[in-house]
Amino acid sequence: MQTLELDSTTLAFDDVGPDVATPLLLVHGHPFDRTMWHPQLARLGESHRVIAPDLHGYGASPGAVAHWSAFADELAGLLDALRIERAVVAGLSMGGQIALDLQWRYPSRVAGLLLADTTAAAEPDPSVRRAAADRLLREGMDPYAVESLYGMVSPNSPARVAEHVLAMMRGTDPVGAAAAQRARADRPDYRASLAAITVPATVVVGTADRFTPISDAQVLAAGIPDAELVVIEGAAHMPNLEQPAVFDAALERLLSRVAAVENDVVMIERAC
């Protein structure tokens, strides 16, 4: 684990793999941490530089985020500190919404997008998200973690996967998680901006995801001009852990598409 001192927090992150192509930035969801990406760090880190941070208020990044756009600002700050001009950004659930915000606010920093089990829509009823934040502060993480476990992963998931997901949720600081939920309640609606995304994109969703159903993924895939839709049979909200081989194959295809685009740009620049 490495750390970066920002004005708002100390951002903890993993940075693995050879720096030979466009790096990959992995953005975890709520209420998890960077360890949800262990399968992707292990496989993709063999051929690509992969960066997986703990978001502000999660894992080893302490504190409480002040507002929604701070997540994207801090990720841009991380890229600056690592001297990464552009990255392929993959985010799951809340992480996917943060990836959309990063692309919306810092489009020059995003070379490709993978949006997993997420939605572009604004919160339909922000008061529900704020009430959830109040509950986390009042009860702690354990009741929420136990009741939501088999929405995050399917009941048929391997025991080690369910145990890992439960441990991440139980280990999250309720103060950080509650602040993120309040910030998330105020996020913009990104649907109108999807058509402006010009980089290669992949949208992933599990058929058993009850938090962000296939219809949300279809809106994303239809709205982004160069998007591939990948539906993973039997997976719930965390297909990267439940079915990592299928998820990683989709991510590798995206990385190949980005590499092809980057090569075309280089060839055009040389011709000029």
C-alpha positions in Angstrom: 0.0 0.0 0.0 1.1 3.5 -0.8 -0.3 6.8 0.4 -0.7 10.3 -1.0 -1.2 13.4 1.2 -4.0 15.6 -0.2 -5.5 18.7 1.4 -8.7 16.7 2.1 -7.4 13.3 3.2 -4.5 10.8 3.0 -5.4 8.7 0.0 -4.3 5.0 0.3 -3.8 3.1 -2.9 -2.2 0.1 -4.6 -0.1 0.6 -7.7 1.1 -2.5 -9.4 2.2 -3.8 -12.8 4.4 -2.6 -15.7 4.0 0.9 -17.0 3.9 -0.1 -20.7 0.4 1.0 -21.8 -2.4 3.3 -20.7 -2.8 2.6 -16.9 -6.0 1.3 -15.4 -7.7 3.1 -12.5 -10.1 0.9 -10.4 -12.8 2.7 -8.3 -14.5 0.7 -5.7 -18.2 0.9 -4.6 -20.0 1.5 -1.3 -19.3 0.3 1.4 -16.2 -1.4 0.2 -12.5 -0.7 -0.2 -9.7 -1.3 -2.7 -9.4 -5.0 -1.8 -12.6 -5.7 -3.8 -10.3 -5.4 -6.8 -7.8 -8.2 -5.7 -8.7 -10.5 -8.6 -8.2 -7.7 -11.2 -5.0 -6.5 -9.6 -3.6 -10.1 -9.7 -4.6 -10.8 -13.3 -4.4 -7.5 -15.1 -1.4 -6.3 -13.0 0.7 -8.9 -14.9 0.4 -6.8 -18.2 -0.8 -3.4 -17.2 -0.2 -0.7 -14.6 -3.2 -0.9 -12.3 -4.0 1.7 -9.6 -6.7 0.9 -6.9 -7.3 3.6 -4.3 -9.4 3.6 -1.2 -11.9 6.4 -1.7 -12.1 9.2 0.9 -13.7 7.7 4.1 -13.2 4.1 3.1 -10.5 1.5 3.8 -7.2 3.2 4.8 -8.2 6.7 3.5 -9.6 8.4 6.6 -12.1 11.2 7.1 -15.4 12.1 5.6 -15.9 13.5 2.1 -17.3 17.0 2.0 -19.3 16.9 -1.3 -19.8 14.6 -4.3 -17.4 16.2 -6.7 -14.6 15.7 -4.1 -14.3 12.0 -5.1 -13.4 12.9 -8.7 -11.2 15.8 -7.7 -9.2 13.4 -5.4 -8.8 10.8 -8.2 -7.6 13.5 -10.5 -5.1 14.6 -7.8 -3.9 11.0 -7.6 -3.4 10.8 -11.3 -1.5 14.1 -11.1 0.8 12.8 -8.3 1.5 9.6 -10.3 2.2 11.7 -13.4 -0.6 9.8 -15.3 -2.1 11.9 -18.1 -4.8 9.5 -19.0 -6.2 6.3 -17.6 -8.8 3.7 -18.4 -11.3 4.1 -15.5 -13.3 1.2 -14.2 -15.9 1.7 -11.4 -18.5 -0.4 -9.8 -21.8 0.9 -8.3 -21.0 4.2 -6.5 -17.5 3.8 -8.1 -19.2 3.8 -11.5 -21.0 7.0 -10.7 -17.7 8.5 -9.6 -16.1 7.3 -12.9 -18.9 9.1 -14.8 -18.3 12.3 -12.7 -14.6 12.1 -13.4 -15.3 11.7 -17.2 -17.8 14.5 -17.1 -15.5 16.9 -15.2 -12.1 15.8 -16.4 -12.7 14.3 -19.8 -9.1 14.6 -21.0 -8.0 12.3 -18.2 -10.2 9.4 -19.2 -9.1 7.1 -22.1 -11.8 4.5 -21.6 -14.6 3.6 -19.2 -15.9 0.4 -17.6 -19.2 1.0 -15.7 -20.2 -2.0 -13.7 -23.6 -2.5 -11.9 -24.3 1.3 -11.8 -26.6 3.9 -13.0 -26.3 7.3 -14.7 -29.5 8.6 -13.2 -29.7 11.0 -10.3 -31.0 9.8 -7.0 -34.8 9.3 -7.4 -35.5 10.3 -3.8 -32.5 11.8 -2.1 -34.1 11.6 1.3 -33.8 7.8 1.2 -30.0 8.0 0.8 -29.8 10.6 3.6 -31.9 8.3 5.9 -29.5 5.5 5.1 -26.6 7.7 6.2 -28.4 8.5 9.5 -28.9 4.8 10.1 -25.2 4.0 9.6 -24.3 6.6 12.2 -27.0 5.3 14.6 -26.5 1.6 14.2 -23.0 1.1 12.8 -22.2 -1.0 9.8 -23.1 -4.5 11.0 -26.9 -4.5 10.6 -26.6 -3.1 7.1 -23.8 -5.4 6.2 -25.6 -8.6 7.3 -29.0 -7.7 5.6 -27.5 -6.6 2.3 -24.8 -9.3 1.9 -26.9 -11.5 -0.4 -27.9 -8.5 -2.5 -24.2 -7.7 -3.0 -23.4 -11.2 -4.0 -25.6 -14.1 -4.9 -26.4 -16.8 -2.3 -24.5 -19.3 -4.6 -21.3 -17.3 -4.4 -18.3 -19.1 -3.0 -18.1 -18.8 0.8 -14.7 -17.0 0.6 -16.3 -14.3 -1.7 -19.2 -13.7 0.7 -16.9 -13.6 3.7 -14.6 -11.0 1.9 -17.6 -8.8 1.0 -19.0 -9.0 4.6 -15.7 -8.2 6.1 -15.3 -5.1 3.8 -18.7 -3.8 4.8 -18.2 -4.5 8.5 -14.8 -2.8 8.4 -15.9 0.4 6.8 -16.0 3.5 9.0 -19.7 4.5 9.4 -18.8 8.2 9.5 -17.0 8.0 6.1 -19.8 5.8 4.6 -22.5 8.1 5.9 -20.8 11.2 4.5 -20.5 9.5 1.1 -24.1 8.6 1.1 -25.1 12.2 1.8 -22.8 13.4 -1.0 -24.2 10.7 -3.3 -27.7 11.9 -2.7 -26.8 15.1 -4.4 -25.1 13.7 -7.5 -26.1 15.0 -10.9 -28.0 13.1 -13.6 -25.5 12.0 -16.2 -27.9 10.6 -18.7 -27.9 13.7 -20.9 -24.1 13.7 -21.1 -23.6 10.1 -22.1 -23.7 10.9 -25.8 -20.7 13.2 -25.4 -18.5 10.3 -24.2 -16.2 9.6 -27.1 -13.9 7.0 -25.6 -14.4 3.2 -25.8 -16.7 2.0 -23.0 -18.0 -1.2 -21.5 -21.1 -1.6 -19.4 -21.2 -4.7 -17.2 -24.2 -6.0 -15.1 -25.2 -9.1 -13.3 -28.5 -10.7 -14.1 -29.2 -11.1 -10.4 -28.4 -7.5 -9.4 -31.3 -6.1 -7.5 -29.7 -2.8 -6.7 -28.9 -1.7 -10.3 -30.9 -3.9 -12.7 -30.2 -4.7 -16.3 -32.5 -1.8 -17.4 -30.0 0.7 -15.9 -27.1 -0.9 -17.7 -29.1 -0.8 -21.0 -29.6 3.0 -20.6 -25.8 3.4 -20.2 -25.0 1.2 -23.1 -27.5 2.8 -25.4 -26.5 6.3 -24.4 -22.7 6.0 -24.9 -21.8 5.9 -28.6 -19.0 3.3 -28.4 -20.2 1.0 -25.6 -20.2 -2.8 -25.3 -22.9 -4.3 -23.0 -21.8 -7.4 -21.0 -24.5 -9.2 -19.1 -23.1 -11.8 -16.6 -25.5 -14.6 -15.9 -26.2 -15.4 -12.3 -24.0 -12.6 -10.8 -25.4 -10.1 -8.4 -24.0 -6.6 -7.6 -20.3 -7.6 -7.6 -19.5 -9.6 -10.7 -15.8 -8.8 -10.5 -15.6 -11.0 -7.4 -18.4 -13.5 -8.2 -17.2 -14.3 -11.8 -13.8 -12.6 -12.2 -12.9 -14.6 -15.4 -15.9 -13.2 -17.3 -15.4 -9.7 -15.8 -11.7 -9.6 -16.5 -12.3 -10.8 -20.1 -14.6 -7.8 -20.6 -12.1 -5.5 -19.1 -9.3 -6.9 -21.3 -11.4 -6.3 -24.4 -11.8 -2.7 -23.3 -8.1 -2.3 -22.8 -7.4 -3.7 -26.2 -9.9 -1.3 -27.8 -8.3 1.6 -26.0 -4.8 0.5 -27.1 -6.1 0.4 -30.7 -7.4 3.9 -30.5 -4.2 5.2 -28.9 -2.2 3.6 -31.6 -4.3 5.2 -34.3 -3.8 8.6 -32.7 0.0 8.1 -32.7 0.0 7.1 -36.3 -2.1 10.1 -37.3 0.3 12.4 -35.3 3.3 10.9 -37.0 1.7 11.3 -40.4 1.1 15.0 -39.7 
